[in-house]
Amino acid sequence: MTTEGIESYVPGLLKLYSVQYLVRIADDWLRSREQLPVLVFMLLVYSPLSVSLSLVLGLTFYLLWRTQLSAFIYPWGHPGIRWICEDTLLYVAFIGGLTYDSVVPEGWPLLGLSSLEITTLVGSFLLIKTGLVFMILQFFNARFSSKHSTTITDRVLNMVLIRYGYKEGLLTSNLKTMQEEFIRVTNYHKTRKKNKS
C-alpha cells in the first residue's frame, strides 16, 4: 500500500501519524503471532495443569491468535503487544522458568516441572522460535486456502489503519460514502413523507 493509497483509504490519518509509525505498529502485531502464544504456552506449562491440557490449550490459542489476529487489533493494546514482543522478555521467562526450582529461596513454592514438561516446553519453544511451525502452517494455508483470500499482513495493516482512523474520529472512504448515502436516503424519505401529508 502506498502513501497515496493510505491517504485515499483513511483521509487525514497521515497528518496525525507517519507511515513508518503505522507500519511499525502493524509489524509489532504481526510479530505477536509467534511471541504471545509462546508466552501463553510457557505460563500454561508452569501452571499446575497437566502437560496434555497445557499442550491442547496452547495449540488452540496459537491457532486462534495466528488466524484471527486482525480482530484483536486495538490502539490501546499496542503498548502491551510491543512489550510482549520483546525477545528479552521471552528468553527471561523461558530460562527463568527452567532455572526457578534450582535458585528459589527455601520456603517459596516450587514449580516442580517434570522431565516431560521440560521436554515439551523446550521442544515447542524451539519449533515456534525457529519458524518450523510457521512453515508447516504456511504450507497448509497455501494448499487449502482460497486463492482470493487476503494475506494476514494486508489484513493487519488494514485493521491498524481502520482502528487508528476510528481513534481519531476519521472514517475510511468507504464508510464515509456509506454514511453520506444513508443520510441522503433518510432525508429523502423524510421529505417524501412531508410532501404526502
Contact map, one row per residue, 1 for C-alpha under 8 A:
11101100000000000000000000000000000000000000000000000000000000000000000000000000000000000000000000000000000000000000000000000000000000000000000000000000000000000000000000000000000000000000000000000
11111100000000000000000000000000000000000000000000000000000000000000000000000000000000000000000000000000000000000000000000000000000000000000000000000000000000000000000000000000000000000000000000000
11111110000000000010000000000000000000000000000000000000000000000000000000000000000000000000000000000000000000000000000000000000000000000000000000000000000000000000000000000000000000000000000000000
01111111000000000000000000000000000000000000000000000000000000000000000000000000000000000000000000000000000000000000000000000000000000000000000000000000000000000000000000000000000000000000000000000
11111111100000000000000000000000000000000000000000000000000000000000000000000000000000000000000000000000000000000000000000000000000000000000000000000000000000000000000000000000000000000000000000000
11111111111011000000000000000000000000000000000000000000000000000000000000000000000000000000000000000000000000000000000000000000000000000000000000000000000000001000000000000000000000000000000000000
00111111111111000000000000000000000000000000000000000000000000000000000000000000000000000000000000000000000000000000000000000000000000000000000000000000000000000000000000000000000000000000000000000
00011111111000000000000000000000000000000000000000000000000000000000000000000000000000000000000000000000000000000000000000000000000000000000000000000000000000000000000000001000000000000000000000000
00001111111000000000000000000000000000000000000000000000000000000000000000000000000000000000000000000000000000000000000000000000000000000000000000000000000000000000000000011100000000000000000000000
00000111111110000000000000000000000000000000000000000000000000000000000000000000000000000000000000000000000000000000000000000000000000000000000000000000000000001100100001111000000000000000000000000
00000111111111000000000000000000000000000000000000000000000000000000000000000000000000000000000000000000000000000000000000000000000000000000000000000000000000000000000001111000000000000000000000000
00000010011111110000000000000000000000000000000000000000000000000000000000000000000000000000000000000000000000000000000000000000000000000000000000000000000000000000000001000000000000000000000000000
00000110011111111000000000000000000000000000000000000000000000000000000000000000000000000000000000000000000000000000000000000000000000000000000000000000000000001001100101000000000000000000000000000
00000110001111111110000000000000000000000000000000000000000000000000000000000000000000000000000000000000000000000000000000000000000000000000000000000000000000000000000000000000000000000000000000000
00000000000111111100000000000000000000000000000000000000000000000000000000000000000000000000000000000000000000000000000000000000000000000000000000000000000000000000000000000000000000000000000000000
00000000000111111100000000000000000000000000000000000000000000000000000000000000000000000000000000000000000000000000000000000000000000000000000000000000000000000000000000000000000000000000000000000
00000000000011111110110000000000000000000000000000000000000000000000000000000000000000000000000000000000000000000000000000000000000000000000000000000000000000000000000000000000000000000000000000000
00000000000001111111110000000000000000000000000000000000000000000000000000000000000000000000000000000000000000000000000000000000000000000000000000000000000000000000000000000000000000000000000000000
00100000000001001111111000000000000000000000000000000000000000000000000000000000000000000000000000000000000000000000000000000000000000000000000000000000000000000000000000000000000000000000000000000
00000000000000000111111100000000000000000000000000000000000000000000000000000000000000000000000000000000000000000000000000000000000000000000000000000000000000000000000000000000000000000000000000000
00000000000000001111111110000000000000000000000000000000000000000000000000000000000000000000000000000000000000000000000000000000000000000000000000000000000000000000000000000000000000000000000000000
00000000000000001111111111000000000000000000000000000000000000000000000000000000000000000000000000000000000000000000000000000000000000000000000000000000000010011000000000000000000000000000000000000
00000000000000000011111111100000000000000000000000000000000000000000000000000000000000000000000000000000000000000000000000000000000000000000000000000000000010000000000000000000000000000000000000000
00000000000000000001111111110000000000000000000000000000000000000000000000000000000000000000000000000000000000000000000000000000000000000000000000000000000000000000000000000000000000000000000000000
00000000000000000000111111111000000000000000000000000000000000000000000000000100000000000000000000000000000000000000000000000000000000000000000000000000000000010000000000000000000000000000000000000
00000000000000000000011111111100000000000000000000000000000000000000000000000000000000000000000000000000000000000000000000000000000000000000000000000000100110010000000000000000000000000000000000000
00000000000000000000001111111110000000000000000000000000000000000000000000000000000000000000000000000000000000000000000000000000000000000000000000000000000000000000000000000000000000000000000000000
00000000000000000000000111111111000000000000000000000000000000000000000000000100110010000000000000000000000000000000000000000000000000000000000000000000000000000000000000000000000000000000000000000
00000000000000000000000011111111100000000000000000000000000000000000100010000100110000000000000000000000000000000000000000000000000000000000000000000000000100000000000000000000000000000000000000000
00000000000000000000000001111111100000000000000000000000000000000000000000000000000000000000000000000000000000000000000000000000000000000000000000000000100100000000000000000000000000000000000000000
00000000000000000000000000111111111000000000000000000000000000000000000000000000000010000000000000000000000000000000000000000000000000000000000000000000000000000000000000000000000000000000000000000
00000000000000000000000000011111111110000000000000000000000000000000000000000000100110000000000000000000000000000000000000000000000000000000000000000000000000000000000000000000000000000000000000000
00000000000000000000000000001111111110000000000000000000000001001100100000000000000000000000000000000000000000000000000000000000000000000000000000000000000000000000000000000000000000000000000000000
00000000000000000000000000000011111111000000000000000000000001000100000000000000000000000000000000000000000000000000000000000001100000000000000000000000000000000000000000000000000000000000000000000
00000000000000000000000000000011111111100000000000000000000000000000000000000000000110000100000000000000000000000000000000000000000000000000000000000000000000000000000000000000000000000000000000000
00000000000000000000000000000001111111110000000000000000000000000000000000000000000110000000000000000000000000000000000000000000000000000000000000000000000000000000000000000000000000000000000000000
00000000000000000000000000000001111111111000000000000000010011001000000000000000000000000000000000000000000000000000000000000000000000000000000000000000000000000000000000000000000000000000000000000
00000000000000000000000000000000011111111100000000000000010001000000000000000000000000000100000000000000000000000000000000001001000000000000000000000000000000000000000000000000000000000000000000000
00000000000000000000000000000000001111111110000000000000000000000000000000000000000000000100100000000000000000000000000000000000000000000000000000000000000000000000000000000000000000000000000000000
00000000000000000000000000000000000111111111000000000000010000000000000000000000000000000000000000000000000000000000000000000000000000000000000000000000000000000000000000000000000000000000000000000
00000000000000000000000000000000000011111111100000000110110000000000000000000000000000000000000000000000000000000000000000000000000000000000000000000000000000000000000000000000000000000000000000000
00000000000000000000000000000000000001111111110000000000000000000000000000000000000000000000110000000000000000000000000010000000000000000000000000000000000000000000000000000000000000000000000000000
00000000000000000000000000000000000000111111111000000000000000000000000000000000000000000000000000000000000000000000000000000000000000000000000000000000000000000000000000000000000000000000000000000
00000000000000000000000000000000000000011111111110000100110000000000000000000000000000000000000000000000000000000000000000000000000000000000000000000000000000000000000000000000000000000000000000000
00000000000000000000000000000000000000001111111111100100000000000000000000000000000000000000000000000000000000000000100010000000000000000000000000000000000000000000000000000000000000000000000000000
00000000000000000000000000000000000000000111111100000000000000000000000000000000000000000000000010000000000000101000000000000000000000000000000000000000000000000000000000000000000000000000000000000
00000000000000000000000000000000000000000011111110000000000000000000000000000000000000000000000000000000000000100000000000000000000000000000000000000000000000000000000000000000000000000000000000000
00000000000000000000000000000000000000000001111111000000000000000000000000000000000000000000000000000000000000000000000000000000000000000000000000000000000000000000000000000000000000000000000000000
00000000000000000000000000000000000000000001101111101100000000000000000000000000000000000000000000000000000000000000000000000000000000000000000000000000000000000000000000000000000000000000000000000
00000000000000000000000000000000000000000000100111111100000000000000000000000000000000000000000000000000000000000000000000000000000000000000000000000000000000000000000000000000000000000000000000000
00000000000000000000000000000000000000000000100011111110000000000000000000000000000000000000000000000000000000000001100100000000000000000000000000000000000000000000000000000000000000000000000000000
00000000000000000000000000000000000000000000000001111111000000000000000000000000000000000000000000000000000000000000000000000000000000000000000000000000000000000000000000000000000000000000000000000
00000000000000000000000000000000000000000000000011111111100000000000000000000000000000000000000000000000000000000000000000000000000000000000000000000000000000000000000000000000000000000000000000000
00000000000000000000000000000000000000001001100011111111110000000000000000000000000000000000000000000000000000000000000000000000000000000000000000000000000000000000000000000000000000000000000000000
00000000000000000000000000000000000000001000000000111111111000000000000000000000000000000000000000000000000000000000000000000000000000000000000000000000000000000000000000000000000000000000000000000
00000000000000000000000000000000000000000000000000011111111100000000000000000000000000000000000000000000000000000000000000000000000000000000000000000000000000000000000000000000000000000000000000000
00000000000000000000000000000000000000001001000000001111111110000000000000000000000000000000000000000000000000000000000000000000000000000000000000000000000000000000000000000000000000000000000000000
00000000000000000000000000000000000011011001000000000111111111000000000000000000000000000000000000000000000000000000000000000000000000000000000000000000000000000000000000000000000000000000000000000
00000000000000000000000000000000000000000000000000000011111111100000000000000000000000000000000000000000000000000000000000000000000000000000000000000000000000000000000000000000000000000000000000000
00000000000000000000000000000000000000000000000000000001111111110000000000000000000000000000000000000000000000000000000000000000000000000000000000000000000000000000000000000000000000000000000000000
00000000000000000000000000000000000010000000000000000000111111111000000000000000000000000000000000000000000000000000000000000000000000000000000000000000000000000000000000000000000000000000000000000
00000000000000000000000000000000110011000000000000000000011111111100000000000000000000000000000000000000000000000000000000000000000000000000000000000000000000000000000000000000000000000000000000000
00000000000000000000000000000000000000000000000000000000001111111110000000000000000000000000000000000000000000000000000000000000000000000000000000000000000000000000000000000000000000000000000000000
00000000000000000000000000000000000000000000000000000000000111111111100000000000000000000000000000000000000000000000000000000000000000000000000000000000000000000000000000000000000000000000000000000
00000000000000000000000000000000100010000000000000000000000011111111100000000000000000000000000000000000000000000000000000000000000000000000000000000000000000000000000000000000000000000000000000000
00000000000000000000000000000000110000000000000000000000000001111111100000000000000000000000000000000000000000000000000000000000000000000000000000000000000000000000000000000000000000000000000000000
00000000000000000000000000000000000000000000000000000000000000111111100000000000000000000000000000000000000000000000000000000000000000000000000000000000000000000000000000000000000000000000000000000
00000000000000000000000000000000000000000000000000000000000000011111111100000000000000000000000000000000000000000000000000000000000000000000000000000000000000000000000000000000000000000000000000000
00000000000000000000000000001000100000000000000000000000000000011111111110000000000000000000000000000000000000000000000000000000000000000000000000000000000100000000000000000000000000000000000000000
00000000000000000000000000000000000000000000000000000000000000000001111110000000000000000000000000000000000000000000000000000000000000000000000000000001001100100000000000000000000000000000000000000
00000000000000000000000000000000000000000000000000000000000000000001111110000000000000000000000000000000000000000000000000000000000000000000000000000000000000100000000000000000000000000000000000000
00000000000000000000000000000000000000000000000000000000000000000001111111000000000000000000000000000000000000000000000000000000000000000000000000000000000000000000000000000000000000000000000000000
00000000000000000000000000001000000000000000000000000000000000000000111111101100000000000000000000000000000000000000000000000000000000000000000000000000000100110010000000000000000000000000000000000
00000000000000000000000000000000000000000000000000000000000000000000000111111100000000000000000000000000000000000000000000000000000000000000000000000000000000010011000000000000000000000000000000000
00000000000000000000000000000000000000000000000000000000000000000000000011111100000000000000000000000000000000000000000000000000000000000000000000000000000000010011001000000000000000000000000000000
00000000000000000000000000000000000000000000000000000000000000000000000001111110000000000000000000000000000000000000000000000000000000000000000000000000000000000000000000000000000000000000000000000
00000000000000000000000000000000000000000000000000000000000000000000000011111111100000000000000000000000000000000000000000000000000000000000000000000000000000000000000000000000000000000000000000000
00000000000000000000000010011000000000000000000000000000000000000000000011111111110000000000000000000000000000000000000000000000000000000000000000000000000000000000000000000000000000000000000000000
00000000000000000000000000000000000000000000000000000000000000000000000000011111111000000000000000000000000000000000000000000000000000000000000000000000000000000000000000000000000000000000000000000
00000000000000000000000000000000000000000000000000000000000000000000000000001111111100000000000000000000000000000000000000000000000000000000000000000000000000000000000000000000000000000000000000000
00000000000000000000000000011001000000000000000000000000000000000000000000001111111110000000000000000000000000000000000000000000000000000000000000000000000000000000000000000000000000000000000000000
00000000000000000000000000011000000000000000000000000000000000000000000000000111111111000000000000000000000000000000000000000000000000000000000000000000000000000000000000000000000000000000000000000
00000000000000000000000000000000000000000000000000000000000000000000000000000011111111001000000000000000000000000000000000000000000000000000000000000000000000000000000000000000000000000000000000000
00000000000000000000000000000001001100000000000000000000000000000000000000000001111111001100000000000000000000000000000000000000000000000000000000000000000000000000000000000000000000000000000000000
00000000000000000000000000010011001100000000000000000000000000000000000000000000111111101100000000000000000000000000000000000000000000000000000000000000000000000000000000000000000000000000000000000
00000000000000000000000000000000000000000000000000000000000000000000000000000000011111111100000000000000000000000000000000000000000000000000000000000000000000000000000000000000000000000000000000000
00000000000000000000000000000000000000000000000000000000000000000000000000000000000011111110000000000000000000000000000000000000000000000000000000000000000000000000000000000000000000000000000000000
00000000000000000000000000000000000000000000000000000000000000000000000000000000000001111111000000000000000000000000000000000000000000000000000000000000000000000000000000000000000000000000000000000
00000000000000000000000000000000000000000000000000000000000000000000000000000000001111111111100000000000000000000000000000000000000000000000000000000000000000000000000000000000000000000000000000000
00000000000000000000000000000000001001100000000000000000000000000000000000000000000111111111110000000000000000000000000000000000000000000000000000000000000000000000000000000000000000000000000000000
00000000000000000000000000000000000000000000000000000000000000000000000000000000000000111111111100000000000000000000000000000000000000000000000000000000000000000000000000000000000000000000000000000
00000000000000000000000000000000000000000000000000000000000000000000000000000000000000011111111100000000000000000000000000000000000000000000000000000000000000000000000000000000000000000000000000000
00000000000000000000000000000000000000100100000000000000000000000000000000000000000000001111111110000000000000000000000000000000000000000000000000000000000000000000000000000000000000000000000000000
00000000000000000000000000000000000000000100000000000000000000000000000000000000000000000111111111000000000000000000000000000000000000000000000000000000000000000000000000000000000000000000000000000
00000000000000000000000000000000000000000000000000000000000000000000000000000000000000000011111111100000000000000000000000000000000000000000000000000000000000000000000000000000000000000000000000000
00000000000000000000000000000000000000000000000000000000000000000000000000000000000000000011111111110000000000000000000000000000000000000000000000000000000000000000000000000000000000000000000000000
00000000000000000000000000000000000000000000010000000000000000000000000000000000000000000000111111111000000000000000000000000000000000000000000000000000000000000000000000000000000000000000000000000
00000000000000000000000000000000000000000000000000000000000000000000000000000000000000000000011111111000000000000000010000000000000000000000000000000000000000000000000000000000000000000000000000000
00000000000000000000000000000000000000000000000000000000000000000000000000000000000000000000001111111110000000000000000000000000000000000000000000000000000000000000000000000000000000000000000000000
00000000000000000000000000000000000000000000000000000000000000000000000000000000000000000000000111111111000001100000000000000000000000000000000000000000000000000000000000000000000000000000000000000
00000000000000000000000000000000000000000000000000000000000000000000000000000000000000000000000011111111000001110000000000000000000000000000000000000000000000000000000000000000000000000000000000000
00000000000000000000000000000000000000000000000000000000000000000000000000000000000000000000000000111111000000000000000000000000000000000000000000000000000000000000000000000000000000000000000000000
00000000000000000000000000000000000000000000000000000000000000000000000000000000000000000000000000111111100000000000000000000000000000000000000000000000000000000000000000000000000000000000000000000
00000000000000000000000000000000000000000000000000000000000000000000000000000000000000000000000000011111110101000000000000000000000000000000000000000000000000000000000000000000000000000000000000000
00000000000000000000000000000000000000000000000000000000000000000000000000000000000000000000000000000011111100000000000000000000000000000000000000000000000000000000000000000000000000000000000000000
00000000000000000000000000000000000000000000000000000000000000000000000000000000000000000000000000000001111100000000000000000000000000000000000000000000000000000000000000000000000000000000000000000
00000000000000000000000000000000000000000000000000000000000000000000000000000000000000000000000000000000111110000000000000000000000000000000000000000000000000000000000000000000000000000000000000000
00000000000000000000000000000000000000000000000000000000000000000000000000000000000000000000000000000001111111000000000000000000000000000000000000000000000000000000000000000000000000000000000000000
00000000000000000000000000000000000000000000000000000000000000000000000000000000000000000000000000000000001111100000000000000000000000000000000000000000000000000000000000000000000000000000000000000
00000000000000000000000000000000000000000000000000000000000000000000000000000000000000000000000000011001000111110000000000000000000000000000000000000000000000000000000000000000000000000000000000000
00000000000000000000000000000000000000000000011000000000000000000000000000000000000000000000000000011000000011111000000000000000000000000000000000000000000000000000000000000000000000000000000000000
00000000000000000000000000000000000000000000000000000000000000000000000000000000000000000000000000001000000001111100000000000000000000000000000000000000000000000000000000000000000000000000000000000
00000000000000000000000000000000000000000000010000000000000000000000000000000000000000000000000000000000000000111110110000000000000000000000000000000000000000000000000000000000000000000000000000000
00000000000000000000000000000000000000000000000000000000000000000000000000000000000000000000000000000000000000011111110000000000000000000000000000000000000000000000000000000000000000000000000000000
00000000000000000000000000000000000000000000000000000000000000000000000000000000000000000000000000000000000000001111111000000000000000000000000000000000000000000000000000000000000000000000000000000
00000000000000000000000000000000000000000000000000100000000000000000000000000000000000000000000000000000000000000111111100000000000000000000000000000000000000000000000000000000000000000000000000000
00000000000000000000000000000000000000000000100000100000000000000000000000000000000000000000000000000000000000001111111110000000000000000000000000000000000000000000000000000000000000000000000000000
00000000000000000000000000000000000000000000000000000000000000000000000000000000000000000000000001000000000000001111111111000000000000000000000000000000000000000000000000000000000000000000000000000
00000000000000000000000000000000000000000000000000000000000000000000000000000000000000000000000000000000000000000011111111100000000000000000000000000000000000000000000000000000000000000000000000000
00000000000000000000000000000000000000000000000000100000000000000000000000000000000000000000000000000000000000000001111111110000000000000000000000000000000000000000000000000000000000000000000000000
00000000000000000000000000000000000000000100100000000000000000000000000000000000000000000000000000000000000000000000111111111000000000000000000000000000000000000000000000000000000000000000000000000
00000000000000000000000000000000000000000000000000000000000000000000000000000000000000000000000000000000000000000000011111111100000000000000000000000000000000000000000000000000000000000000000000000
00000000000000000000000000000000000000000000000000000000000000000000000000000000000000000000000000000000000000000000001111111110000000000000000000000000000000000000000000000000000000000000000000000
00000000000000000000000000000000000000000000000000000000000000000000000000000000000000000000000000000000000000000000000111111111000000000000000000000000000000000000000000000000000000000000000000000
00000000000000000000000000000000000001000000000000000000000000000000000000000000000000000000000000000000000000000000000011111111100000000000000000000000000000000000000000000000000000000000000000000
00000000000000000000000000000000000000000000000000000000000000000000000000000000000000000000000000000000000000000000000001111111110000000000000000000000000000000000000000000000000000000000000000000
00000000000000000000000000000000000000000000000000000000000000000000000000000000000000000000000000000000000000000000000000111111111110000000000000000000000000000000000000000000000000000000000000000
00000000000000000000000000000000010001000000000000000000000000000000000000000000000000000000000000000000000000000000000000011111111111000000000000000000000000000000000000000000000000000000000000000
00000000000000000000000000000000010000000000000000000000000000000000000000000000000000000000000000000000000000000000000000001111111100000000000000000000000000000000000000000000000000000000000000000
00000000000000000000000000000000000000000000000000000000000000000000000000000000000000000000000000000000000000000000000000000111111100000000000000000000000000000000000000000000000000000000000000000
00000000000000000000000000000000000000000000000000000000000000000000000000000000000000000000000000000000000000000000000000000011111111100000000000000000000000000000000000000000000000000000000000000
00000000000000000000000000000000000000000000000000000000000000000000000000000000000000000000000000000000000000000000000000000011111111110000000000000000000000000000000000000000000000000000000000000
00000000000000000000000000000000000000000000000000000000000000000000000000000000000000000000000000000000000000000000000000000011001111111000000000000000000000000000000000000000000000000000000000000
00000000000000000000000000000000000000000000000000000000000000000000000000000000000000000000000000000000000000000000000000000001001111111100000000000000000000000000000000000000000000000000000000000
00000000000000000000000000000000000000000000000000000000000000000000000000000000000000000000000000000000000000000000000000000000001111111110000000000000000000000000000000000000000000000000000000000
00000000000000000000000000000000000000000000000000000000000000000000000000000000000000000000000000000000000000000000000000000000000111111111000000000000000000000000000000000000000000000000000000000
00000000000000000000000000000000000000000000000000000000000000000000000000000000000000000000000000000000000000000000000000000000000011111111100000000000000000000000000000000000000000000000000000000
00000000000000000000000000000000000000000000000000000000000000000000000000000000000000000000000000000000000000000000000000000000000001111111110000000000000000000000000000000000000000000000000000000
00000000000000000000000000000000000000000000000000000000000000000000000000000000000000000000000000000000000000000000000000000000000000111111111000000000000000000000000000000000000000000000000000000
00000000000000000000000000000000000000000000000000000000000000000000000000000000000000000000000000000000000000000000000000000000000000011111111110000000000000000000000000000000000000000000000000000
00000000000000000000000000000000000000000000000000000000000000000000000000000000000000000000000000000000000000000000000000000000000000001111111110000000000000000000000000000000000000000000000000000
00000000000000000000000000000000000000000000000000000000000000000000000000000000000000000000000000000000000000000000000000000000000000000111111110000000000000000000000000000000000000000000000000000
00000000000000000000000000000000000000000000000000000000000000000000000000000000000000000000000000000000000000000000000000000000000000000011111110000000000000000000000000000000000000000000000000000
00000000000000000000000000000000000000000000000000000000000000000000000000000000000000000000000000000000000000000000000000000000000000000001111111000000000000000000000000000000000000000000000000000
00000000000000000000000000000000000000000000000000000000000000000000000000000000000000000000000000000000000000000000000000000000000000000001111111101000000000000000000000000000000000000000000000000
00000000000000000000000000000000000000000000000000000000000000000000000000000000000000000000000000000000000000000000000000000000000000000000000111111000000000000000000000000000000000000000000000000
00000000000000000000000000000000000000000000000000000000000000000000000000000000000000000000000000000000000000000000000000000000000000000000000011111000000000000000000000000000000000000000000000000
00000000000000000000000000000000000000000000000000000000000000000000000000000000000000000000000000000000000000000000000000000000000000000000000001111100000000000000000000000000000000000000000000000
00000000000000000000000000000000000000000000000000000000000000000000000000000000000000000000000000000000000000000000000000000000000000000000000011111110000000000000000000000000000000000000000000000
00000000000000000000000000000000000000000000000000000000000000000000000000000000000000000000000000000000000000000000000000000000000000000000000000011111011000000000000000000000000000000000000000000
00000000000000000000000000000000000000000000000000000000000000000000000000000000000000000000000000000000000000000000000000000000000000000000000000001111111000000000000000000000000000000000000000000
00000000000000000000000000000000000000000000000000000000000000000000010000000000000000000000000000000000000000000000000000000000000000000000000000000111111100000000000000000000000000000000000000000
00000000000000000000000001000100000000000000000000000000000000000000000000000000000000000000000000000000000000000000000000000000000000000000000000000011111110000000000000000000000000000000000000000
00000000000000000000000000000000000000000000000000000000000000000000000000000000000000000000000000000000000000000000000000000000000000000000000000000111111111000000000000000000000000000000000000000
00000000000000000000000000000000000000000000000000000000000000000000010000000000000000000000000000000000000000000000000000000000000000000000000000000111111111100000000000000000000000000000000000000
00000000000000000000000001001100000000000000000000000000000000000000110010000000000000000000000000000000000000000000000000000000000000000000000000000001111111110000000000000000000000000000000000000
00000000000000000000011001000000000000000000000000000000000000000000000000000000000000000000000000000000000000000000000000000000000000000000000000000000111111111000000000000000000000000000000000000
00000000000000000000000000000000000000000000000000000000000000000000000000000000000000000000000000000000000000000000000000000000000000000000000000000000011111111100000000000000000000000000000000000
00000000000000000000000000000000000000000000000000000000000000000000011010000000000000000000000000000000000000000000000000000000000000000000000000000000001111111110000000000000000000000000000000000
00000000000000000000010011000000000000000000000000000000000000000000000011100000000000000000000000000000000000000000000000000000000000000000000000000000000111111111000000000000000000000000000000000
00000100010010000000010000000000000000000000000000000000000000000000000000000000000000000000000000000000000000000000000000000000000000000000000000000000000011111111100000000000000000000000000000000
00000000010000000000000000000000000000000000000000000000000000000000000000000000000000000000000000000000000000000000000000000000000000000000000000000000000001111111110000110000000000000000000000000
00000000000000000000000000000000000000000000000000000000000000000000000011100000000000000000000000000000000000000000000000000000000000000000000000000000000000111111111000000000000000000000000000000
00000000000010000000000000000000000000000000000000000000000000000000000001100000000000000000000000000000000000000000000000000000000000000000000000000000000000011111111100000000000000000000000000000
00000000010010000000000000000000000000000000000000000000000000000000000000000000000000000000000000000000000000000000000000000000000000000000000000000000000000001111111111110000000000000000000000000
00000000000000000000000000000000000000000000000000000000000000000000000000000000000000000000000000000000000000000000000000000000000000000000000000000000000000000111111111100000000000000000000000000
00000000000000000000000000000000000000000000000000000000000000000000000000100000000000000000000000000000000000000000000000000000000000000000000000000000000000000011111111000000000000000000000000000
00000000000010000000000000000000000000000000000000000000000000000000000000000000000000000000000000000000000000000000000000000000000000000000000000000000000000000001111111000000000000000000000000000
00000000000000000000000000000000000000000000000000000000000000000000000000000000000000000000000000000000000000000000000000000000000000000000000000000000000000000000111111100000000000000000000000000
00000000011110000000000000000000000000000000000000000000000000000000000000000000000000000000000000000000000000000000000000000000000000000000000000000000000000000000111111110000000000000000000000000
00000000011000000000000000000000000000000000000000000000000000000000000000000000000000000000000000000000000000000000000000000000000000000000000000000000000000000100110011111111000000000000000000000
00000000111000000000000000000000000000000000000000000000000000000000000000000000000000000000000000000000000000000000000000000000000000000000000000000000000000000100100001111111000000000000000000000
00000001111000000000000000000000000000000000000000000000000000000000000000000000000000000000000000000000000000000000000000000000000000000000000000000000000000000000000000111111100000000000000000000
00000000100000000000000000000000000000000000000000000000000000000000000000000000000000000000000000000000000000000000000000000000000000000000000000000000000000000000000000111111110000000000000000000
00000000000000000000000000000000000000000000000000000000000000000000000000000000000000000000000000000000000000000000000000000000000000000000000000000000000000000000000000111111111000000000000000000
00000000000000000000000000000000000000000000000000000000000000000000000000000000000000000000000000000000000000000000000000000000000000000000000000000000000000000000000000111111111100000000000000000
00000000000000000000000000000000000000000000000000000000000000000000000000000000000000000000000000000000000000000000000000000000000000000000000000000000000000000000000000001111111110000000000000000
00000000000000000000000000000000000000000000000000000000000000000000000000000000000000000000000000000000000000000000000000000000000000000000000000000000000000000000000000000111111111000000000000000
00000000000000000000000000000000000000000000000000000000000000000000000000000000000000000000000000000000000000000000000000000000000000000000000000000000000000000000000000000011111111100000000000000
00000000000000000000000000000000000000000000000000000000000000000000000000000000000000000000000000000000000000000000000000000000000000000000000000000000000000000000000000000001111111110000000000000
00000000000000000000000000000000000000000000000000000000000000000000000000000000000000000000000000000000000000000000000000000000000000000000000000000000000000000000000000000000111111111000000000000
00000000000000000000000000000000000000000000000000000000000000000000000000000000000000000000000000000000000000000000000000000000000000000000000000000000000000000000000000000000011111111100000000000
00000000000000000000000000000000000000000000000000000000000000000000000000000000000000000000000000000000000000000000000000000000000000000000000000000000000000000000000000000000001111111110000000000
00000000000000000000000000000000000000000000000000000000000000000000000000000000000000000000000000000000000000000000000000000000000000000000000000000000000000000000000000000000000111111111000000000
00000000000000000000000000000000000000000000000000000000000000000000000000000000000000000000000000000000000000000000000000000000000000000000000000000000000000000000000000000000000011111111100000000
00000000000000000000000000000000000000000000000000000000000000000000000000000000000000000000000000000000000000000000000000000000000000000000000000000000000000000000000000000000000001111111110000000
00000000000000000000000000000000000000000000000000000000000000000000000000000000000000000000000000000000000000000000000000000000000000000000000000000000000000000000000000000000000000111111111000000
00000000000000000000000000000000000000000000000000000000000000000000000000000000000000000000000000000000000000000000000000000000000000000000000000000000000000000000000000000000000000011111111100000
00000000000000000000000000000000000000000000000000000000000000000000000000000000000000000000000000000000000000000000000000000000000000000000000000000000000000000000000000000000000000001111111110000
00000000000000000000000000000000000000000000000000000000000000000000000000000000000000000000000000000000000000000000000000000000000000000000000000000000000000000000000000000000000000000111111111000
00000000000000000000000000000000000000000000000000000000000000000000000000000000000000000000000000000000000000000000000000000000000000000000000000000000000000000000000000000000000000000011111111100
00000000000000000000000000000000000000000000000000000000000000000000000000000000000000000000000000000000000000000000000000000000000000000000000000000000000000000000000000000000000000000001111111110
00000000000000000000000000000000000000000000000000000000000000000000000000000000000000000000000000000000000000000000000000000000000000000000000000000000000000000000000000000000000000000000111111111
00000000000000000000000000000000000000000000000000000000000000000000000000000000000000000000000000000000000000000000000000000000000000000000000000000000000000000000000000000000000000000000011111111
00000000000000000000000000000000000000000000000000000000000000000000000000000000000000000000000000000000000000000000000000000000000000000000000000000000000000000000000000000000000000000000001111111
00000000000000000000000000000000000000000000000000000000000000000000000000000000000000000000000000000000000000000000000000000000000000000000000000000000000000000000000000000000000000000000000111111
00000000000000000000000000000000000000000000000000000000000000000000000000000000000000000000000000000000000000000000000000000000000000000000000000000000000000000000000000000000000000000000000011111
